[in-house]
């Protein structure tokens, strides 16, 4: 039985209940003062506690998906190179620095050495990470972000170049620090740049919710938070006004893990004129409501249709297929989304193209995603145009 299988959980839970019942039944027979009764009592307590603890740990692991297989639990981690499989088929704004329009606001420590252990050094050689707040004019939302500026952004030969942008979204309830420290997005990007495996790219790291603690799932909630508007209108407007980024959609892509990966796919397929490229690490293929999200689609007669339109496989089968490129990841053993990933890839058709990373074994955690983030950034870089266009020459 697999580590995350229901049959194992039910078996261990039944065993724990049985141990409790047996201990209650045999306890009067172990009431003596001799060595054997004392050992019997200790043995029954220990066995019962171990059984209960095993059931609780399995429940926690099933919820958090910390270990997907017995091999991962025992430390047998596959470190083979990861390959991308090509599957082509048919409020007022504020400012950073001297930005004229003011779309992004400084928030917290500035400097590349402050985030996730990135090496210290001059921006012209190492790049820079800025801690900012993005304030949405249309959504009226405020979202913290880290903005990674590559070394080339500060080099004189690139002073008139506009750079491509990757919007990288964390899972829920994780925040942007997870992207910097645990997923190591800026560090990985810096390594790929140094190895000429990735073109110079601005990376914006954000969380998926715009109304914490509620999980907004990148959805425009009727009479509620407008998360899709924030990601598809406010965030691009903010970056275009503040940084030298490409104006054409060919310079923009979105990437995420877990619920952030779901957001990435949703944003690209629903708004292909904003994000024509998306990568999802262990994402889902539809959005549903639960206690953390509340009623994302409202409660009126149109709620069911709104929810259906956030089912990506349904969209591929019933709506015009967008001209986008997507990358999805999963594991044959240890990840719950493997079956849906296969269905999604089979449903993709022209003019949409799809690629995938399918590991033999993995789970829903950073150990797996750190194996995938390098190839995913490399793939995304190949989808974006650089230099996208030329900025006005800076004033001296």
Protein Blocks (a to p, Z undefined) as FASTA:
>chain_A
ZZkbmklmmmmmmmmmmmmmmmmmmmmmmmpfbfklmmmmmmmmmmmmmmmmmmmmmmmm
mmnomafbfklmnopacfbdcddddfbdehiaddehjafklpaccedjedjklgghiacd
dfklnopadddddddfklopacdddddddfklmpmklmmcccdddddddddfbdfklmmm
mnommmmmmmmmmnopaccdddddddfbfcdfbdeklpacehiacfklmmmmmmmmmmmm
mmccdfbfklgccddehjlmmmmmmmmmmmmmlmmcdcdehiafbdcddfknopmnojbf
klmmmmmmmmmklmmmmpccddddddddddfbhpaklmmmmmmmmmpccfbdcdddddfb
dcddfklmmmmmmmmmmmmmmmpccdfbdcddddZZ
